[in-house]
Amino acid sequence: MYPTHAADHRLTELEIKASFNEDLLDQLNQVIIRQQRQLDALAREVERLRQQMPEAGSGGFRQAGDDLPPHY
């Protein structure tokens, strides 16, 4: 087996790595929370814009070729 000093050193290294991983996980969780809030806000904005959009049959979106040039 490992000498006591080597085992202690290895255990300390693992504890340090675990601590860094916990910090990274916390940071990633905060990013996910922030992004979810942004997604929720964007979804609300899209819904608000959809409600403002005219009905499909009353002059909604048109194709670029729908309008003829004035000389036709």
DSSP file (Angstrom, degrees, kcal/mol; ACC not computed):
  #  RESIDUE AA STRUCTURE BP1 BP2  ACC     N-H-->O    O-->H-N    N-H-->O    O-->H-N    TCO  KAPPA ALPHA  PHI   PSI    X-CA   Y-CA   Z-CA
    1    1 A M              0   0    0      0, 0.0     3,-0.1     0, 0.0     6,-0.0   0.000 360.0 360.0 360.0 176.1    0.0    0.0    0.0
    2    2 A Y        -     0   0    0      1,-0.1     2,-0.0     2,-0.1     0, 0.0  -0.428 360.0-105.6 -75.2 148.1    1.0    3.7   -0.1
    3    3 A P     >  -     0   0    0      0, 0.0     4,-2.4     0, 0.0     5,-0.2  -0.373  37.7-106.7 -64.1 157.4    3.1    5.2    2.6
    4    4 A T  H  > S+     0   0    0      1,-0.2     4,-2.5     2,-0.2     5,-0.2   0.871 118.5  51.7 -57.6 -41.7    1.1    7.4    4.9
    5    5 A H  H  > S+     0   0    0      2,-0.2     4,-2.5     1,-0.2    -1,-0.2   0.918 110.9  47.1 -63.9 -44.4    2.6   10.7    3.5
    6    6 A A  H  > S+     0   0    0      2,-0.2     4,-2.5     1,-0.2    -2,-0.2   0.905 113.1  48.7 -65.6 -41.0    1.7    9.7   -0.1
    7    7 A A  H  X S+     0   0    0     -4,-2.4     4,-2.5     2,-0.2    -2,-0.2   0.901 111.9  49.6 -65.6 -40.9   -1.8    8.7    0.8
    8    8 A D  H  X S+     0   0    0     -4,-2.5     4,-2.4    -5,-0.2    -2,-0.2   0.916 112.0  48.1 -63.0 -43.0   -2.3   11.9    2.7
    9    9 A H  H  X S+     0   0    0     -4,-2.5     4,-2.4     2,-0.2    -2,-0.2   0.921 112.4  48.5 -64.0 -43.8   -1.0   13.9   -0.2
   10   10 A R  H  X S+     0   0    0     -4,-2.5     4,-2.2     1,-0.2    -2,-0.2   0.906 111.7  49.6 -63.9 -41.9   -3.3   12.0   -2.6
   11   11 A L  H  X S+     0   0    0     -4,-2.5     4,-2.3     2,-0.2    -1,-0.2   0.902 110.0  51.2 -63.2 -41.9   -6.3   12.5   -0.4
   12   12 A T  H  X S+     0   0    0     -4,-2.4     4,-2.2     2,-0.2    -2,-0.2   0.915 109.2  50.7 -62.0 -43.6   -5.6   16.2   -0.1
   13   13 A E  H  X S+     0   0    0     -4,-2.4     4,-2.4     1,-0.2    -2,-0.2   0.904 110.6  49.2 -61.2 -42.0   -5.3   16.5   -3.9
   14   14 A L  H  X S+     0   0    0     -4,-2.2     4,-2.5     1,-0.2    -1,-0.2   0.884 109.8  51.4 -65.5 -38.5   -8.7   14.7   -4.3
   15   15 A E  H  X S+     0   0    0     -4,-2.3     4,-2.1     2,-0.2    -1,-0.2   0.891 109.9  49.9 -65.0 -39.2  -10.3   17.0   -1.7
   16   16 A I  H  X S+     0   0    0     -4,-2.2     4,-2.4     2,-0.2    -2,-0.2   0.932 111.8  47.9 -64.2 -46.1   -9.0   20.1   -3.6
   17   17 A K  H  X S+     0   0    0     -4,-2.4     4,-2.4     1,-0.2    -2,-0.2   0.902 111.1  50.9 -61.7 -41.3  -10.3   18.7   -6.9
   18   18 A A  H  X S+     0   0    0     -4,-2.5     4,-2.3     2,-0.2    -1,-0.2   0.894 109.6  50.8 -63.6 -39.4  -13.7   18.0   -5.3
   19   19 A S  H  X S+     0   0    0     -4,-2.1     4,-2.2     2,-0.2    -2,-0.2   0.922 110.9  47.7 -64.5 -44.5  -13.8   21.5   -3.9
   20   20 A F  H  X S+     0   0    0     -4,-2.4     4,-2.6     1,-0.2    -2,-0.2   0.900 111.3  51.8 -62.5 -39.9  -13.1   23.0   -7.3
   21   21 A N  H  X S+     0   0    0     -4,-2.4     4,-2.5     2,-0.2    -2,-0.2   0.890 108.3  50.8 -65.1 -39.1  -15.8   20.8   -8.9
   22   22 A E  H  X S+     0   0    0     -4,-2.3     4,-2.3     2,-0.2    -1,-0.2   0.918 111.5  48.1 -63.3 -43.4  -18.3   21.9   -6.3
   23   23 A D  H  X S+     0   0    0     -4,-2.2     4,-2.3     2,-0.2    -2,-0.2   0.921 112.4  48.7 -62.5 -44.1  -17.5   25.6   -7.1
   24   24 A L  H  X S+     0   0    0     -4,-2.6     4,-2.6     1,-0.2    -2,-0.2   0.905 110.1  51.5 -63.2 -41.5  -17.8   24.9  -10.8
   25   25 A L  H  X S+     0   0    0     -4,-2.5     4,-2.4     2,-0.2    -1,-0.2   0.903 109.4  50.2 -62.3 -41.8  -21.1   23.1  -10.4
   26   26 A D  H  X S+     0   0    0     -4,-2.3     4,-1.9     2,-0.2    -1,-0.2   0.914 111.3  48.8 -62.3 -42.6  -22.5   26.1   -8.4
   27   27 A Q  H  X S+     0   0    0     -4,-2.3     4,-2.0     2,-0.2    -2,-0.2   0.919 111.6  49.0 -63.5 -43.5  -21.4   28.5  -11.1
   28   28 A L  H  X S+     0   0    0     -4,-2.6     4,-2.5     1,-0.2    -2,-0.2   0.887 108.6  53.5 -64.5 -39.1  -22.9   26.4  -13.8
   29   29 A N  H  X S+     0   0    0     -4,-2.4     4,-2.4     1,-0.2    -1,-0.2   0.898 107.9  50.8 -61.3 -40.2  -26.2   26.2  -11.8
   30   30 A Q  H  X S+     0   0    0     -4,-1.9     4,-2.5     2,-0.2    -2,-0.2   0.890 109.5  50.6 -65.1 -38.9  -26.2   30.0  -11.6
   31   31 A V  H  X S+     0   0    0     -4,-2.0     4,-2.8     2,-0.2    -2,-0.2   0.923 110.7  49.2 -63.1 -44.0  -25.7   30.2  -15.4
   32   32 A I  H  X S+     0   0    0     -4,-2.5     4,-2.5     2,-0.2    -2,-0.2   0.912 111.1  49.5 -62.8 -42.5  -28.6   27.8  -16.0
   33   33 A I  H  X S+     0   0    0     -4,-2.4     4,-2.1     2,-0.2    -1,-0.2   0.931 112.9  47.1 -61.7 -46.0  -30.9   29.8  -13.6
   34   34 A R  H  X S+     0   0    0     -4,-2.5     4,-2.1     1,-0.2    -2,-0.2   0.916 113.0  48.4 -62.8 -43.9  -30.0   33.0  -15.4
   35   35 A Q  H  X S+     0   0    0     -4,-2.8     4,-2.7     1,-0.2    -1,-0.2   0.878 109.3  53.0 -66.0 -37.2  -30.5   31.5  -18.8
   36   36 A Q  H  X S+     0   0    0     -4,-2.5     4,-2.6     2,-0.2    -1,-0.2   0.903 108.6  50.2 -64.5 -39.7  -33.8   30.0  -17.8
   37   37 A R  H  X S+     0   0    0     -4,-2.1     4,-2.4     2,-0.2    -2,-0.2   0.907 111.3  49.0 -62.8 -40.9  -35.0   33.5  -16.6
   38   38 A Q  H  X S+     0   0    0     -4,-2.1     4,-2.6     2,-0.2    -2,-0.2   0.915 111.1  49.8 -64.4 -42.7  -33.9   34.9  -20.0
   39   39 A L  H  X S+     0   0    0     -4,-2.7     4,-2.5     2,-0.2    -2,-0.2   0.910 110.5  50.1 -61.9 -42.3  -35.7   32.2  -21.9
   40   40 A D  H  X S+     0   0    0     -4,-2.6     4,-2.2     2,-0.2    -1,-0.2   0.919 111.7  48.2 -61.7 -43.6  -38.9   32.8  -19.8
   41   41 A A  H  X S+     0   0    0     -4,-2.4     4,-2.2     1,-0.2    -2,-0.2   0.908 112.4  48.8 -64.6 -41.3  -38.7   36.6  -20.5
   42   42 A L  H  X S+     0   0    0     -4,-2.6     4,-2.7     2,-0.2    -2,-0.2   0.888 109.4  52.2 -65.7 -38.8  -38.1   36.0  -24.2
   43   43 A A  H  X S+     0   0    0     -4,-2.5     4,-2.2     2,-0.2    -1,-0.2   0.905 110.0  49.0 -63.7 -40.8  -41.1   33.6  -24.3
   44   44 A R  H  X S+     0   0    0     -4,-2.2     4,-2.4     2,-0.2    -2,-0.2   0.905 111.5  49.8 -63.7 -40.7  -43.3   36.2  -22.7
   45   45 A E  H  X S+     0   0    0     -4,-2.2     4,-2.5     2,-0.2    -2,-0.2   0.906 109.9  50.1 -65.6 -41.8  -42.1   38.8  -25.2
   46   46 A V  H  X S+     0   0    0     -4,-2.7     4,-2.5     2,-0.2    -1,-0.2   0.921 111.4  49.1 -61.5 -43.5  -42.8   36.5  -28.2
   47   47 A E  H  X S+     0   0    0     -4,-2.2     4,-1.9     2,-0.2    -2,-0.2   0.906 110.6  50.3 -63.5 -40.9  -46.3   35.9  -26.8
   48   48 A R  H  X S+     0   0    0     -4,-2.4     4,-1.2     1,-0.2    -2,-0.2   0.917 111.9  47.8 -62.9 -42.7  -46.9   39.6  -26.4
   49   49 A L  H  X S+     0   0    0     -4,-2.5     4,-1.3     1,-0.2    -2,-0.2   0.874 108.7  54.3 -66.7 -37.2  -45.7   40.3  -29.9
   50   50 A R  H  < S+     0   0    0     -4,-2.5     3,-0.3     1,-0.2    -1,-0.2   0.890 106.4  52.1 -62.2 -38.3  -47.9   37.5  -31.3
   51   51 A Q  H  < S+     0   0    0     -4,-1.9    -1,-0.2     1,-0.2    -2,-0.2   0.806 110.0  49.0 -68.8 -28.2  -50.9   39.1  -29.6
   52   52 A Q  H  < S+     0   0    0     -4,-1.2    -1,-0.2    -5,-0.1    -2,-0.2   0.705  90.3 101.1 -81.3 -20.7  -50.1   42.4  -31.2
   53   53 A M  S  < S-     0   0    0     -4,-1.3     3,-0.1    -3,-0.3     7,-0.1  -0.382  80.7-111.0 -69.0 139.4  -49.7   40.8  -34.7
   54   54 A P        -     0   0    0      0, 0.0     7,-0.2     0, 0.0    -1,-0.1  -0.243  45.4 -82.5 -64.9 160.1  -52.7   41.2  -37.0
   55   55 A E    >   -     0   0    0      1,-0.1     3,-1.2     3,-0.1     5,-0.3  -0.226  42.3-110.7 -60.6 154.8  -54.7   38.2  -37.9
   56   56 A A  T 3> S+     0   0    0      1,-0.3     4,-0.8     3,-0.1     3,-0.3   0.835 115.0  46.8 -60.4 -36.6  -53.4   36.0  -40.7
   57   57 A G  T 34 S+     0   0    0      1,-0.2     2,-0.3     2,-0.1    -1,-0.3   0.545  99.6  70.4 -84.7  -6.1  -56.1   36.9  -43.2
   58   58 A S  T <4 S-     0   0    0     -3,-1.2    -1,-0.2     1,-0.1    -3,-0.1  -0.336 128.5 -61.0-111.9  52.6  -56.0   40.7  -42.6
   59   59 A G  T  4 S+     0   0    0     -3,-0.3    -2,-0.1    -2,-0.3     3,-0.1   0.854  84.0 151.2  82.4  34.7  -52.7   41.7  -44.1
   60   60 A G     <  -     0   0    0     -4,-0.8    -4,-0.1    -5,-0.3    -5,-0.1   0.462  59.4 -17.2 -69.9-140.4  -50.3   39.7  -42.0
   61   61 A F        -     0   0    0     -7,-0.2     2,-0.3     1,-0.0    -1,-0.2  -0.393  68.9-164.8 -67.4 141.6  -47.0   38.6  -43.4
   62   62 A R        -     0   0    0     -3,-0.1     2,-0.1    -2,-0.1    -1,-0.0  -0.911  23.2-106.0-126.2 155.5  -46.6   38.7  -47.2
   63   63 A Q    >   -     0   0    0     -2,-0.3     3,-1.4     1,-0.1     4,-0.4  -0.448  31.3-117.6 -74.0 152.8  -44.2   37.1  -49.6
   64   64 A A  G >  S+     0   0    0      1,-0.3     3,-0.5     2,-0.1    -1,-0.1   0.834 114.6  51.5 -61.9 -32.6  -41.6   39.4  -51.2
   65   65 A G  G 3  S+     0   0    0      1,-0.2    -1,-0.3     3,-0.0    -2,-0.0   0.452  84.6  89.3 -85.5  -0.4  -43.0   38.6  -54.7
   66   66 A D  G <  S+     0   0    0     -3,-1.4     2,-0.5     2,-0.1    -1,-0.2   0.855  76.9  68.5 -66.3 -35.3  -46.7   39.4  -53.7
   67   67 A D  S <  S-     0   0    0     -3,-0.5    -5,-0.0    -4,-0.4    -1,-0.0  -0.741  79.4-142.2 -88.7 127.5  -46.4   43.0  -54.6
   68   68 A L        -     0   0    0     -2,-0.5    -2,-0.1     1,-0.1    -3,-0.0  -0.612  28.3-101.5 -82.9 146.5  -46.0   43.8  -58.3
   69   69 A P    >   -     0   0    0      0, 0.0     3,-1.8     0, 0.0    -1,-0.1  -0.296  37.8-105.8 -62.2 156.9  -43.8   46.6  -59.4
   70   70 A P  T 3  S+     0   0    0      0, 0.0    -2,-0.1     0, 0.0     0, 0.0   0.717 114.1  66.5 -60.9 -23.4  -45.7   49.8  -60.3
   71   71 A H  T 3         0   0    0      1,-0.2    -3,-0.0     0, 0.0     0, 0.0   0.462 360.0 360.0 -81.6   1.8  -45.1   49.4  -64.0
   72   72 A Y    <         0   0    0     -3,-1.8    -1,-0.2     0, 0.0    -4,-0.0   0.436 360.0 360.0 -95.0 360.0  -47.3   46.2  -64.3
